Amino acid sequence: MCGIVGLHLREPSLEPRLGELLTAMLGQVVERGPDSAGVAVYGDPRLSPPGRAVVSLLGVTPTEAEAALPGAVAVAADATTVVHGDTDLLTAIQAALPHATVIGSGIDMAVLKGTGNPVELADAFGLSTVTGWQGVGHTRMATESAVTPEGAHPFSVGPGQCLVHNGSFANHATIRRELRARGVEFDSENDSEVGARFIAHQLEQGAELEKALRLLCERFDGFYTLLVSTGDSFAVVRDAIACKPALVAETDAWVAMASEYRALDVLPGIEHARIFEPEPEEVYVWRR
Amino acid sequence: MATLIDLAETPVRDLNQALHEAPVASWRVLNPRGAHAVACGIRGNFTVDIEGHVGYYCAGMNQQATVTVHGNAGTGVAENMMSGTVRVRGNASQSAGATAHGGLLVIDGDASARCGISMKGVDIVVGGSVGHMSAFMGQAGRLVVCGDAGDALGDSLYEARIYVRGTVKSLGADCVEKEMSAEHLAELAELLKAAERDEDPADFRRYGSARQLYHFKVDNTTAY
């Protein structure tokens, strides 16, 4: 199974409510993925202050991080430590904290992951008080690899990029080998990470997000509904069979995507939203 | 006067229990808010009006009752229905009417992928369009589509009859267009009437099984 929720706000007056709305949405897809969860939030001033580089980490405590990184500020969120600092923060972390796992980096985005009940995790993340312009969330029912914070979604492997996945890729081992041969490094044996690395690789080579997702459809076998976000975009794509559910709802104030309608029903103005199921192998992108 | 049940206050399990135990003439269900399994496994000559969008498997296994969803329905609405009528005023998600043996399922809007998958005798009338692989492995019953059909319509079809008014993106394996005789026009007119639709049966085309997949062909032995 696995549950996906995502919210891209168009109406700035809703930004103070991003975390509250995302928490409510996540709470509706717990049964789809009760073993772990993760979220990515864009634009929260506490986690990602303007002008600061932000790196989300597993395997280090905030105290350790601040001691190893002069001038950096670390915030704890369950298993995750979110650090913000100068523009060269990621390089500094790789040098000073080589044992830490980077689960997200960018200038505007924090990634929070953990294992356990998604509602309890949202509470541990302090998600309901988070603000910002975009957020994605995932509840995981593990099929391909172990239940660990590293294996939870979102997979964020490029600057400001996130991928959440419902489904399973069949040919991920082949594509992982090909990407490794091109110098791409992997953190896990997880199939969804391969999708995220593939997209990040295409974007790095200069592809637009639409093109990267179309290439993913051509190259990947298996079942997938994907929600992909970047520093300015929110995108949805499904495989040709489209058996993994997806619903999009859109109003003048927001665009939202979820695995099930009940997660959209919590949003303000849902009664007037345009609601539709994304067509198979069609790439949908909304930009800020 | 309908018996009112508000799902904002009453759990779905209690609603279904009430529908199973004391089937009064009419029920009205408020605030479904995408809940799964609303009005599942009910049996009896009564009506249930659901005021809003429902989640998965609404009115699944229905026998005799008339269930109306005044909104959209999630995956598998009226799956395995035996008899009665289920009507969705909005759109339905994938696998609407899956494996249903009898009764009438009407979807006023669109139905997405695999509408009528493995249908076993149900009649389905869709006012809008259907997604890919609709009537996949359909064994009996009729599927009427007033709009368009997606890819691979009627793939691996056994004996269900399919009527489509608009375009068919592609036909699935062993599904072919068939002649529309007076008998078919008459049955289609009856189905449209039952669904309270005013389309002209003459505007539809009929599709069915070419019956080429029924028996294994010895020439294909080497293919496996």
Interface residues (C-beta under 8 A of the other chain):
Chain A: Q28 I241 A242 C243 P245 L247 E260 Y261 R262 A263 L264 D265 I275 E277 P280
Chain B: R33 G34 A35 H53 G55 Y56 N72 G74 T75 N91 S93 Q94 S112 A113 G131 H132
